[in-house]
Every structure is written in structure tokens, then in C-alpha cells.
């Protein structure tokens, strides 16, 4: 344990930030996982909405500084690429 008062305060601050960041990261991972499951299941209309939600959460995490902006861009690009690949592989039904 630190003896310096500022270090003690910093530990408390880090604990609060860790909880906040963990919450954001968990939400991002959940939304991405949901979107990927829908894509693999072939439910592309629902997957489109899930991808939009995941993209939104990634953007929020990037703005808050929880994830690096390049990390969010890479994750969004991969997710949209999976969706587009699934759309092109499956013929449109009327």
C-alpha cells in the first residue's frame, strides 16, 4: 500500500475508472457477440440492427477513451465485413 496521500487517492480513482471501463467493454463485447451470432445464424435483417447497435457502442467506447480509436475502427470494419460477406453469400428472398 502506498504511504503518499496522492497515491492513495489515485488508487481510489483507478478503481472507479476500472469499474466504468469494464462496464463499457462488457457491453461492447456483448453487442458484438450478439451481432456475430445473428450473422452466422443467417438472420441478416436482425443482424443489421445488431451491427448498428454494436457500432454505436464501439463509437461510445472510443470517444470515452476506453478503447483506442484504431481498435474501434478495426472491430467495426471486421463486423461490417462479416455482415456484407453473409449478405453476398445468401441470395435475397422475396
C-alpha positions in Angstrom: 0.0 0.0 0.0 1.3 3.5 -0.8 2.1 5.9 2.0 1.7 9.0 0.0 -1.8 10.7 0.1 -1.9 11.4 -3.6 -1.1 7.8 -4.4 -3.9 6.6 -2.1 -6.3 9.0 -4.0 -5.0 7.7 -7.3 -5.8 4.1 -6.3 -9.3 5.0 -5.5 -9.7 6.9 -8.8 -8.2 3.9 -10.7 -10.7 1.6 -9.1 -13.7 3.8 -10.2 -12.3 4.1 -13.7 -11.7 0.3 -13.9 -15.3 -0.4 -13.0 -16.6 2.1 -15.5 -14.3 0.8 -18.3 -15.1 -2.8 -17.5 -18.8 -2.0 -17.9 -18.3 -0.3 -21.3 -16.0 -3.2 -22.5 -18.5 -5.8 -21.4 -21.4 -4.0 -23.2 -19.3 -3.8 -26.4 -18.3 -7.5 -26.3 -21.9 -8.5 -25.7 -23.2 -6.4 -28.6 -20.5 -7.7 -31.0 -21.2 -11.3 -29.9 -24.9 -10.9 -30.5 -24.3 -9.5 -33.9 -21.9 -12.3 -34.9 -24.3 -15.0 -33.7 -27.1 -13.5 -35.8 -24.9 -13.3 -38.8 -23.9 -16.9 -38.5 -27.5 -17.9 -37.9 -28.4 -16.2 -41.2 -30.9 -13.7 -39.6 -29.5 -10.9 -41.6 -32.2 -8.3 -41.0 -31.8 -8.7 -37.2 -28.1 -8.8 -37.7 -28.2 -5.4 -39.5 -29.8 -3.8 -36.4 -27.4 -5.6 -34.0 -24.4 -4.4 -36.1 -25.7 -0.9 -35.9 -26.0 -1.2 -32.1 -22.5 -2.7 -31.7 -21.1 0.1 -33.9 -22.7 2.7 -31.7 -21.3 1.1 -28.5 -17.9 0.9 -30.1 -18.0 4.6 -31.0 -19.0 5.5 -27.5 -16.2 3.4 -26.1 -13.7 5.1 -28.4 -15.0 8.6 -27.5 -14.7 7.8 -23.8 -11.2 6.6 -24.2 -12.0 3.1 -23.1 -10.8 1.6 -26.4 -8.3 3.2 -28.8 -9.8 4.7 -31.8 -7.9 2.4 -34.2 -9.2 -0.6 -32.2 -12.8 0.6 -32.6 -12.3 1.2 -36.3 -10.8 -2.3 -36.8 -13.6 -4.0 -34.9 -16.3 -2.1 -36.8 -14.7 -2.9 -40.1 -14.4 -6.6 -39.3 -18.0 -6.8 -38.1 -19.4 -5.0 -41.2 -17.2 -7.1 -43.4 -18.7 -10.3 -41.9 -22.2 -8.9 -42.4 -21.5 -7.9 -46.0 -20.0 -11.3 -46.8 -23.0 -13.1 -45.4 -25.3 -10.8 -47.4 -23.5 -11.5 -50.6 -23.4 -15.3 -49.9 -27.1 -15.5 -49.3 -29.4 -14.7 -52.2 -32.1 -12.1 -51.5 -35.5 -13.7 -50.9 -38.8 -12.0 -51.8 
